């Protein structure tokens, strides 16, 4: 599926969305220890669907690539997030 499909599905089922985001995070973080993702808390997955929906340039990416891009963009360590 595409990132756009994933973002639309998140509107219908947030728990499945959160599970997929968590799975992508666990899969990708193993291969990219320098990703510098700083999560603010347990509800971090809630922001991924809306971020993807508001970034049409990511719409045609694979869902997994789009999710990881969202995570590394939204939760980048340091300024402006200051996590």
C-alpha positions in Angstrom: 0.0 0.0 0.0 1.0 3.6 -0.4 1.5 6.2 2.4 -1.7 7.9 1.2 -3.7 4.6 1.6 -2.2 4.2 5.1 -3.1 7.7 6.1 -6.7 7.1 5.0 -6.9 3.8 6.9 -5.7 5.6 10.0 -8.8 7.7 10.0 -10.8 4.5 10.3 -8.8 2.4 12.7 -6.2 4.2 14.9 -5.3 1.0 16.8 -4.2 -0.8 13.6 -2.4 2.4 12.5 -0.5 2.6 15.8 0.5 -1.1 15.5 1.9 -0.6 12.0 3.8 2.5 13.0 5.3 0.6 16.0 6.3 -2.3 13.7 8.0 0.0 11.2 9.8 1.8 14.0 11.1 -1.5 15.4 12.1 -2.8 12.0 13.8 0.3 10.7 15.6 1.5 13.9 17.6 -1.7 13.9 19.1 -0.8 10.5 19.5 2.9 11.2 20.9 3.5 14.7 21.8 7.1 13.7 18.2 8.1 12.8 18.0 10.3 15.9 14.4 9.7 16.6 13.2 11.0 20.0 9.7 9.9 20.9 7.7 12.2 23.2 5.6 9.4 24.7 3.4 6.4 24.1 1.0 8.1 21.7 3.7 9.0 19.1 1.9 7.0 16.4 -1.1 9.3 16.5 0.7 12.0 14.6 1.9 9.8 11.7 -1.4 9.5 9.8 -2.2 13.2 9.9 1.4 14.1 8.9 1.2 11.8 5.9 -2.2 13.2 4.9 -0.8 16.8 5.0 2.3 15.9 2.9 1.1 14.9 -0.6 4.7 14.6 -1.7 4.9 11.4 0.4 1.5 10.0 -0.9 3.0 7.6 -3.4 5.8 6.3 -1.2 5.4 2.8 0.2 3.5 2.9 3.5 6.6 1.7 5.4 8.8 4.4 3.8 6.2 7.1 4.4 5.8 6.1 8.1 9.5 6.1 8.7 9.9 9.5 6.9 7.1 10.9 9.1 8.7 9.5 12.3 12.1 10.9 11.5 10.7 14.3 10.5 8.2 14.7 13.4 10.3 13.3 16.1 13.8 14.5 15.2 15.9 15.0 18.3 16.8 18.5 19.2 15.4 21.8 18.1 12.7 22.6 17.4 11.3 19.6 19.2 13.7 19.7 22.1 13.0 16.1 23.1 
